[in-house]
Amino acid sequence: MAETSYDCVVIGSGPGGYVAAIRAAQLDMRTAVVEKDVIGGRCLNYACIPAKAVLRTADVLSEIDDAEEFGLRVAGREIDFPTVAARRDKVVKTLTGGVSGLFKKNSIDYLEGVGVLTADGQVRVGDDVIDARAVLLATGSIPRPIPGVQFGGRVVDTAGAWLLGELPESMTVVGAGASGTEIASAFARLGTRMTLIEALPRVLPTEDADISKAAERGLKKQGMEIRTDTTVDDVDSGDRKVTFSAGGESLESEYLVIAAGRGPDVEGLGLQQAGVELDERGLVKVDGAQRTTREGVYAIGDLVAGPMLAHKASEEGILAVEDAAGLPTQAIDHVDIPRATFCTPNVASFGLTEAQAREAGYDVTVGKVQYGAVGGGAVYGDRSGVIKIVGETRYGELLGGHICGAKATELIQELVNAKELEGGYPEVARMVHGHPTLSEAVMEAARAADGWLIHG
């Protein structure tokens, strides 16, 4: 049974909410988490985790299809998609069960229901009003349809794609950002006839232009059709297919997936009556400690400014409850949060693109190296991957790191860590790296930025 008062009440149990709750409990705060859906929130149940589970299946299939290059012949390979879906669901259950276990371990109360802020800044759950010294809003985001289109039938959001129970013959994804390219890459390799549509001139349009081009080359090798500078109109969802117009041409597909953006999930939270203000974009206003305009109420993750990333939400949640506990805190620098896209080829980045750095007035130096420049690229079968470091010449500062290729989502962390520890590309260039590894290419890119590339 829920208590009538807590030191900390968290609304939302996704990666931001549950991590914040555990940290609050570690700080001896009596803590409760309110969840209107299922434990783990959207990330664990509908987005990040099911996505990566299906992508991992596609990765294994790609390795099988490439096995002959390594002297292995795999006869009769076939896709059992119901088993793929069952494994996906098992992974989700394992991780959400882990969150439940962590709540019990840390004596965190889990309250099922809709959490609403009251006028005096407390939390109403059903008929119960809970007194809270600190309230943390962590409700995440919801999908946005494109203009003139509504979700329903065979027009689905990203969760609808990842949670399919059978493998579709054809699929069209609208939006070639991180979510859209992941879906396209997974299902194209699993055998779905895939079309990827983007209104802007290139896929992954927020990434560095060189990385975007490399990613598009890799995606096209998977057999998908990519249409950029293209918008979708006249959508009609039928029983078996969706018909629509793309760039003036009539097309059809078994499913139309809208992956063109998300908005904060603030409806029904009682923000206005509690005095919690929004900014001009509809996001919750917060300061560097995640404090809202209502004393004692904090907000994190997709509700506030910055990239919509699970790891960003988690760190903001820790920051917020540490502030609530009276500990000194430091605001998170959004530009240096690593960004990871798990399509094939992997794409990962942090900081400024080359274009952004030049626009900001830096004296820019660039180091760019392909994986094939080092032994690991040849050994592990990815010579086309590329690493790009953006730096400034006066102090050797790392302004940005951008990688497209195998293990990019792991390799980027070295550059993030170097930046956070106040190192620059000259320091990365002189760090001893193991051989033969892909990480040697990171070192060589740093050497290229510093003007003394060895392998290349």
C-alpha positions as CSV (number, residue, x, y, z in Angstrom):
1,M,0.0,0.0,0.0
2,A,1.3,3.5,-0.9
3,E,2.4,5.8,1.9
4,T,0.8,9.2,2.2
5,S,4.1,11.1,1.9
6,Y,7.5,10.6,0.4
7,D,10.7,12.5,0.1
8,C,10.7,11.9,-3.7
9,V,7.9,10.9,-6.1
10,V,8.9,10.1,-9.7
11,I,6.2,10.2,-12.4
12,G,7.4,7.8,-15.1
13,S,9.5,4.6,-14.9
14,G,11.6,4.8,-18.1
15,P,15.4,5.1,-18.1
16,G,15.2,8.6,-16.6
17,G,12.6,7.9,-14.0
18,Y,13.8,4.5,-12.7
19,V,17.4,5.6,-12.5
20,A,16.5,8.8,-10.7
21,A,14.4,6.8,-8.2
22,I,17.2,4.4,-7.4
23,R,19.6,7.3,-6.9
24,A,17.1,9.0,-4.6
25,A,16.8,5.8,-2.6
26,Q,20.6,5.6,-2.3
27,L,20.5,9.1,-0.8
28,D,18.1,7.8,1.9
29,M,15.0,9.5,0.3
30,R,11.8,7.6,0.8
31,T,10.8,7.2,-2.9
32,A,7.9,6.1,-5.0
33,V,7.5,5.7,-8.8
34,V,4.2,6.3,-10.5
35,E,3.6,4.6,-13.8
36,K,0.4,4.7,-16.0
37,D,1.5,1.9,-18.4
38,V,4.1,-0.7,-17.6
39,I,7.3,-0.7,-15.6
40,G,10.3,0.4,-17.7
41,G,8.3,3.0,-19.7
42,R,8.4,3.3,-23.5
43,C,12.2,2.8,-23.9
44,L,12.3,-0.7,-22.4
45,N,8.9,-1.9,-23.6
46,Y,8.3,-0.2,-27.0
47,A,11.4,1.6,-28.3
48,C,15.1,1.2,-27.4
49,I,15.2,-2.3,-26.2
50,P,12.9,-4.1,-28.7
51,A,14.6,-2.1,-31.5
52,K,18.0,-3.3,-30.5
53,A,16.8,-6.9,-30.0
54,V,15.5,-7.0,-33.6
55,L,18.6,-5.1,-34.9
56,R,20.8,-7.7,-33.3
57,T,18.9,-10.5,-35.2
58,A,19.5,-8.6,-38.4
59,D,23.2,-8.2,-37.5
60,V,23.6,-12.0,-37.0
61,L,21.8,-12.6,-40.3
62,S,24.3,-10.2,-42.0
63,E,27.2,-12.1,-40.5
64,I,25.7,-15.4,-41.9
65,D,25.3,-13.8,-45.3
66,D,28.9,-12.6,-45.3
67,A,30.3,-15.8,-43.9
68,E,31.6,-17.1,-47.2
69,E,34.1,-14.3,-47.3
70,F,35.6,-15.7,-44.2
71,G,35.7,-19.3,-45.5
72,L,32.4,-20.4,-44.0
73,R,29.4,-21.8,-46.0
74,V,26.0,-21.7,-44.2
75,A,23.4,-23.7,-46.1
76,G,19.7,-23.3,-45.9
77,R,19.6,-20.1,-43.7
78,E,16.0,-19.0,-43.0
79,I,14.2,-16.4,-40.9
80,D,11.7,-17.6,-38.3
81,F,10.2,-14.3,-37.4
82,P,7.9,-15.5,-34.7
83,T,11.0,-16.7,-32.9
84,V,12.6,-13.4,-33.5
85,A,9.6,-11.7,-31.9
86,A,9.6,-14.2,-29.0
87,R,13.3,-13.4,-28.3
88,R,12.6,-9.7,-28.5
89,D,9.8,-10.1,-25.9
90,K,12.0,-12.2,-23.7
91,V,14.7,-9.5,-23.7
92,V,12.1,-6.9,-22.8
93,K,10.8,-9.0,-20.0
94,T,14.3,-9.7,-18.7
95,L,15.1,-6.0,-18.4
96,T,11.8,-4.8,-17.1
97,G,12.0,-7.6,-14.5
98,G,15.4,-6.3,-13.6
99,V,13.9,-2.9,-12.9
100,S,11.3,-4.4,-10.7
101,G,14.0,-6.2,-8.8
102,L,16.0,-3.0,-8.4
103,F,12.9,-1.2,-7.0
104,K,12.5,-4.0,-4.4
105,K,16.2,-4.0,-3.5
106,N,16.1,-0.2,-2.9
107,S,12.7,-0.2,-1.1
108,I,11.1,1.9,-3.8
109,D,7.3,1.8,-3.9
110,Y,5.8,1.2,-7.4
111,L,2.4,2.9,-7.8
112,E,0.2,2.0,-10.8
113,G,-1.9,4.8,-12.1
114,V,-1.8,8.3,-13.6
115,G,0.3,10.8,-11.7
116,V,-1.1,14.4,-11.8
117,L,0.4,17.5,-10.1
118,T,-2.0,19.3,-7.8
119,A,-2.3,23.1,-7.4
120,D,-0.1,22.9,-4.3
121,G,2.6,20.9,-6.1
122,Q,1.7,17.4,-4.7
123,V,0.8,14.3,-6.7
124,R,-2.6,12.8,-7.2
125,V,-2.8,9.1,-8.2
126,G,-6.4,8.1,-8.6
127,D,-8.3,9.1,-5.5
128,D,-5.1,9.4,-3.4
129,V,-3.1,12.6,-2.9
130,I,0.5,12.0,-2.0
131,D,2.6,14.6,-0.2
132,A,6.1,14.9,-1.8
133,R,9.1,17.0,-0.8
134,A,10.4,16.6,-4.4
135,V,8.5,15.6,-7.5
136,L,10.3,14.5,-10.7
137,L,8.5,14.5,-14.0
138,A,9.9,11.8,-16.3
139,T,7.0,10.9,-18.6
140,G,9.0,10.9,-21.8
141,S,7.6,11.6,-25.3
142,I,5.0,10.6,-27.7
143,P,5.1,10.1,-31.5
144,R,4.0,12.9,-33.8
145,P,2.4,12.1,-37.1
146,I,3.3,14.1,-40.3
147,P,0.9,16.9,-41.4
148,G,-2.4,15.5,-42.8
149,V,-1.7,12.0,-41.5
150,Q,-3.0,10.2,-38.4
151,F,-1.8,6.9,-36.8
152,G,-4.1,4.0,-37.3
153,G,-4.5,0.8,-39.2
154,R,-1.4,0.1,-41.2
155,V,0.0,3.6,-40.5
156,V,2.1,3.0,-37.4
157,D,4.7,4.7,-35.3
158,T,8.1,3.3,-34.5
159,A,6.8,1.1,-31.7
160,G,4.3,-0.3,-34.0
161,A,7.1,-1.4,-36.4
162,W,9.3,-2.9,-33.7
163,L,6.5,-4.9,-32.1
164,L,5.2,-6.5,-35.3
165,G,4.5,-10.2,-34.9
166,E,5.2,-11.2,-38.5
167,L,7.7,-10.0,-41.1
168,P,6.0,-7.7,-43.6
169,E,6.7,-8.1,-47.3
170,S,7.0,-4.3,-47.8
171,M,7.4,-1.3,-45.6
172,T,7.9,2.4,-46.1
173,V,9.5,4.5,-43.4
174,V,9.0,8.3,-43.4
175,G,11.8,10.0,-41.6
176,A,15.5,9.1,-42.0
177,G,16.7,10.2,-38.6
178,A,18.1,7.7,-36.1
179,S,14.8,5.9,-35.5
180,G,13.9,5.7,-39.1
181,T,17.2,4.4,-40.3
182,E,17.3,1.8,-37.6
183,I,14.0,0.4,-38.7
184,A,14.9,0.5,-42.4
185,S,18.2,-1.2,-41.8
186,A,16.8,-4.0,-39.6
187,F,13.8,-4.9,-41.8
188,A,15.7,-4.5,-45.2
189,R,18.3,-7.1,-44.0
190,L,15.5,-9.4,-42.8
191,G,14.1,-9.4,-46.3
192,T,11.3,-6.7,-46.3
193,R,11.1,-4.6,-49.4
194,M,12.1,-1.3,-47.9
195,T,11.6,2.3,-48.9
196,L,13.1,5.1,-46.7
197,I,11.8,8.6,-47.3
198,E,13.3,11.9,-45.9
199,A,12.1,15.4,-46.5
200,L,15.6,16.9,-46.1
201,P,18.4,16.5,-48.6
202,R,20.2,13.5,-46.9
203,V,19.7,10.7,-44.5
204,L,20.7,11.3,-40.8
205,P,20.5,15.0,-41.6
206,T,21.7,16.1,-38.2
207,E,24.9,14.2,-38.5
208,D,28.1,15.5,-40.1
209,A,27.7,15.6,-43.9
210,D,30.6,13.1,-44.5
211,I,29.2,10.6,-42.1
212,S,25.7,11.0,-43.5
213,K,27.1,10.2,-47.0
214,A,28.9,7.1,-45.7
215,A,25.8,5.9,-43.9
216,E,23.7,6.3,-47.0
217,R,26.1,4.2,-49.1
218,G,26.0,1.4,-46.5
219,L,22.2,1.5,-46.3
220,K,21.7,1.3,-50.0
221,K,23.9,-1.8,-50.1
222,Q,21.1,-3.5,-48.0
223,G,18.8,-3.2,-51.0
224,M,16.5,-0.4,-49.7
225,E,15.3,2.5,-51.8
226,I,16.1,5.9,-50.4
227,R,14.3,9.0,-51.4
228,T,15.5,12.3,-50.0
229,D,14.0,15.8,-50.6
230,T,10.7,14.0,-50.7
231,T,7.4,14.5,-48.8
232,V,4.5,12.1,-48.3
233,D,0.9,13.1,-48.9
234,D,-2.5,11.5,-49.7
235,V,-2.2,8.6,-47.3
236,D,-4.9,6.0,-47.3
237,S,-4.7,3.0,-45.0
238,G,-6.6,0.0,-46.2
239,D,-7.0,-3.6,-44.8
240,R,-3.9,-5.0,-46.5
241,K,-1.8,-2.0,-47.7
242,V,-1.3,1.7,-47.4
243,T,-1.4,3.9,-50.5
244,F,0.2,7.3,-50.6
245,S,2.0,9.9,-52.7
246,A,5.7,10.5,-52.4
247,G,7.1,13.4,-54.4
248,G,4.1,13.3,-56.6
249,E,4.4,9.6,-57.4
250,S,1.7,7.1,-56.2
251,L,3.1,4.3,-54.1
252,E,1.9,1.5,-51.9
253,S,3.3,-0.5,-49.0
254,E,2.1,-3.1,-46.5
255,Y,3.0,-0.7,-43.7
256,L,3.7,3.0,-43.5
257,V,5.9,3.9,-40.5
258,I,6.1,7.5,-39.4
259,A,9.4,8.2,-37.7
260,A,9.4,12.0,-38.3
261,G,9.6,13.3,-34.7
262,R,8.3,13.2,-31.2
263,G,6.8,15.6,-28.7
264,P,6.9,15.8,-24.9
265,D,4.2,13.8,-23.1
266,V,2.8,16.5,-20.9
267,E,-1.0,16.2,-21.4
268,G,-2.8,15.4,-18.2
269,L,0.2,16.1,-15.9
270,G,-1.5,19.2,-14.4
271,L,1.4,21.5,-15.2
272,Q,-0.7,24.6,-15.6
273,Q,-2.5,24.3,-12.3
274,A,0.8,23.5,-10.5
275,G,2.5,26.5,-12.0
276,V,5.0,24.6,-14.2
277,E,5.7,26.7,-17.2
278,L,6.5,25.5,-20.8
279,D,8.8,27.2,-23.3
280,E,7.9,28.3,-26.8
281,R,8.5,24.7,-28.1
282,G,6.2,23.2,-25.6
283,L,9.0,21.8,-23.5
284,V,9.1,22.1,-19.7
285,K,11.3,25.1,-18.6
286,V,14.1,23.9,-16.3
287,D,17.4,25.4,-15.0
288,G,20.8,23.7,-14.9
289,A,19.7,21.5,-12.0
290,Q,16.5,20.4,-13.8
291,R,14.3,22.6,-11.5
292,T,11.0,23.7,-13.0
293,T,9.3,27.1,-12.3
294,R,7.5,25.3,-9.5
295,E,9.5,24.9,-6.4
296,G,10.1,21.2,-5.6
297,V,9.2,20.0,-9.0
298,Y,11.9,18.8,-11.4
299,A,11.7,17.6,-15.1
300,I,14.0,15.5,-17.2
301,G,14.5,13.6,-20.4
302,D,12.2,14.2,-23.4
303,L,10.2,16.7,-21.5
304,V,13.0,19.3,-21.5
305,A,15.4,20.7,-24.0
306,G,18.3,18.7,-25.4
307,P,18.6,15.5,-27.4
308,M,15.9,12.8,-26.8
309,L,18.2,10.1,-25.6
310,A,17.7,7.6,-22.8
311,H,21.2,8.1,-21.4
312,K,20.7,11.9,-21.3
313,A,17.4,11.3,-19.3
314,S,19.2,9.0,-16.8
315,E,21.9,11.5,-16.1
316,E,19.4,14.3,-15.7
317,G,17.4,12.2,-13.3
318,I,20.5,11.6,-11.1
319,L,21.3,15.4,-11.3
320,A,17.8,16.3,-10.2
321,V,17.5,14.1,-7.2
322,E,21.0,15.0,-6.0
323,D,19.9,18.6,-6.1
324,A,16.7,17.7,-4.2
325,A,18.9,16.0,-1.6
326,G,21.0,19.1,-1.2
327,L,24.1,17.9,-3.0
328,P,26.2,20.2,-5.2
329,T,25.5,19.6,-8.9
330,Q,26.7,20.7,-12.3
331,A,24.6,21.3,-15.4
332,I,24.9,18.8,-18.2
333,D,26.5,20.0,-21.4
334,H,24.2,18.7,-24.1
335,V,26.6,19.1,-27.0
336,D,29.0,16.5,-25.6
337,I,26.4,13.8,-25.0
338,P,27.2,10.8,-27.3
339,R,24.6,10.1,-30.0
340,A,24.2,6.5,-31.2
341,T,22.3,5.1,-34.2
342,F,22.3,1.3,-34.4
343,C,21.6,0.9,-38.0
344,T,24.2,-0.9,-40.2
345,P,26.7,0.7,-40.5
346,N,26.6,2.0,-37.0
347,V,26.7,5.8,-36.7
348,A,27.9,7.6,-33.5
349,S,28.9,11.2,-32.8
350,F,29.3,13.9,-30.2
351,G,30.0,17.6,-30.3
352,L,30.0,19.9,-33.3
353,T,29.9,18.8,-37.0
354,E,32.6,20.4,-39.2
355,A,30.0,22.8,-40.6
356,Q,28.8,23.9,-37.1
357,A,32.4,24.4,-36.0
358,R,33.2,26.6,-38.9
359,E,30.0,28.6,-38.5
360,A,30.9,29.1,-34.8
361,G,34.2,30.8,-36.0
362,Y,36.7,28.2,-34.8
363,D,40.0,27.7,-36.7
364,V,39.1,24.2,-37.6
365,T,41.3,21.2,-38.3
366,V,39.8,17.9,-39.4
367,G,41.3,14.4,-39.2
368,K,39.5,11.7,-41.2
369,V,40.6,8.1,-41.6
370,Q,38.9,5.0,-43.0
371,Y,38.9,1.8,-40.9
372,G,40.9,0.2,-43.7
373,A,43.9,2.3,-42.7
374,V,44.5,0.0,-39.7
375,G,44.9,-3.7,-39.4
376,G,41.6,-4.2,-37.5
377,G,39.6,-3.0,-40.4
378,A,40.9,-5.7,-42.7
379,V,40.9,-8.4,-40.0
380,Y,37.3,-7.8,-38.9
381,G,35.9,-7.2,-42.4
382,D,35.0,-3.5,-42.3
383,R,37.5,-1.4,-44.3
384,S,34.9,1.2,-45.5
385,G,34.1,2.6,-42.0
386,V,35.2,6.2,-41.4
387,I,36.2,8.2,-38.4
388,K,36.2,12.0,-38.4
389,I,37.6,14.3,-35.7
390,V,36.8,18.0,-35.7
391,G,39.2,20.1,-33.7
392,E,40.5,23.6,-33.3
393,T,44.1,24.4,-33.9
394,R,45.1,26.8,-31.1
395,Y,44.6,24.6,-28.1
396,G,44.1,21.2,-29.7
397,E,40.5,21.1,-28.4
398,L,38.2,18.3,-29.5
399,L,35.1,20.0,-30.9
400,G,33.4,16.9,-32.2
401,G,33.8,13.2,-33.1
402,H,31.9,11.4,-35.8
403,I,32.1,7.7,-36.7
404,C,30.3,5.5,-39.3
405,G,31.1,1.8,-39.3
406,A,31.3,-1.3,-37.2
407,K,31.2,-0.7,-33.4
408,A,30.9,3.0,-33.9
409,T,28.6,3.2,-31.0
410,E,31.3,1.8,-28.7
411,L,34.3,3.6,-30.3
412,I,32.8,7.1,-29.9
413,Q,33.1,6.9,-26.1
414,E,36.9,7.2,-26.2
415,L,36.6,10.6,-27.7
416,V,33.8,11.7,-25.3
417,N,35.9,10.6,-22.4
418,A,39.0,12.5,-23.7
419,K,36.9,15.6,-24.0
420,E,35.3,15.3,-20.6
421,L,38.7,14.8,-19.0
422,E,39.9,18.0,-20.7
423,G,42.1,16.2,-23.2
424,G,42.4,17.1,-26.9
425,Y,43.1,15.4,-30.1
426,P,46.9,15.6,-29.6
427,E,46.5,13.5,-26.4
428,V,44.4,10.9,-28.2
429,A,47.0,10.8,-31.0
430,R,49.7,9.8,-28.5
431,M,47.8,7.3,-26.4
432,V,49.0,3.8,-26.9
433,H,46.2,1.7,-28.5
434,G,46.0,-2.1,-28.7
435,H,46.9,-3.8,-32.0
436,P,45.1,-4.9,-34.2
437,T,41.9,-3.1,-33.1
438,L,39.4,-0.7,-34.7
439,S,40.2,1.8,-32.0
440,E,43.6,2.3,-33.7
441,A,41.7,4.2,-36.3
442,V,40.5,6.6,-33.7
443,M,44.1,7.3,-32.8
444,E,45.0,7.7,-36.5
445,A,42.2,10.2,-37.0
446,A,43.5,12.2,-34.1
447,R,47.0,12.1,-35.6
448,A,45.5,13.3,-38.9
449,A,43.9,16.2,-37.1
450,D,47.3,16.9,-35.5
451,G,49.1,16.8,-38.9
452,W,51.0,13.6,-38.7
453,L,48.9,10.7,-39.9
454,I,51.0,7.5,-40.0
455,H,48.7,5.0,-41.8
456,G,47.2,6.8,-44.6
